[in-house]
Amino acid sequence: MSDEVVLSEKSGLVCPKCGSRNVTAQVVEKQKKRGCFASIMWILLAICTLGTVLLIPLLTRKGSKTLTFAVCQNCGHRWKV
């Protein structure tokens, strides 16, 4: 079967791998990470501007994504809802 969410009429989510209705939902927050080059650039900017550039990430929030996954309690299969 595919990795799409399969809905049943009575119990909600059904596992696409094994067909079980013993499925729970998990909410996961994924934060964006900087690469090595971006980190070096931030350090150099902080040195050149005497630390005032460090206020920018504090004033503008760093983005994060909230993802919802369904997890089958019988076979352990996990898919995005």
N, C-alpha and C positions, 0 to 999 in steps of 0.2 A: 504494500500500500504506500501511498505518498505521505509526506510529512505535513499534510494539512490537518487542521483540526476537524475531527468528525464529531458531529453533534447527534446525540440520541434524543428521542422525544421525552424520556422520563428523567434520566439522571445527569444530563449535561454533557461532559466531555467523555469521549471514548478514545482509548489508545489506538493510534493507527497501525501499530506494530502487532499487538497481540489481541486487540479487541476488548480489553478489560475496561470496566467502568470505575475501577479503583484508581482515580486520577485526582491529584491535588494541583493547585496553582501556586507558583512562587513568583514573587516580585523581586527583581534583581536590579540594583542601581549600578550602572556602569559609568565610571568617570573617564573623561578624556585624558590621555597622557601626552606629555611632550616628548619629542625625540631628543636625541643627544645634541644635535646641532642647535635646536631651539633653546635648550638649557644653557649651552655655552653662550649663545647670543644674549640671553637674559642676564647672565653673570657679567658679561662685558658691558652691557648697558647699565647695570647697577653700579659698576665701578666708575664708569664715565660720568654718570649723573649723580654721583654721591648717594645712591640709594633711593632717589625719588621715583625712579621707574618701578620700584617694588610696590608702590601704591596702586598702580594700574590693575594688577590682578585682584587686589583687595576691593577695589571699587567696582570692577566688572566681574561678576561671578564666573567661575570656570564652569563650562557646560558639563552636564551629566545627562545620561539617558536612563529612563526607567523602563525596563523590559519585563514582560510577563511570560513565564514559561509554564507549561503544563508538564507534570512528571507522573509517569505511571508507577504506581506502588508495587505492581507485580513484576514487570520486566525491567524497570528503570529507564525506559525510553523517555527522552526529553525533547520537547518541541516548543517553538514560539507560538504564543496565542495572539 
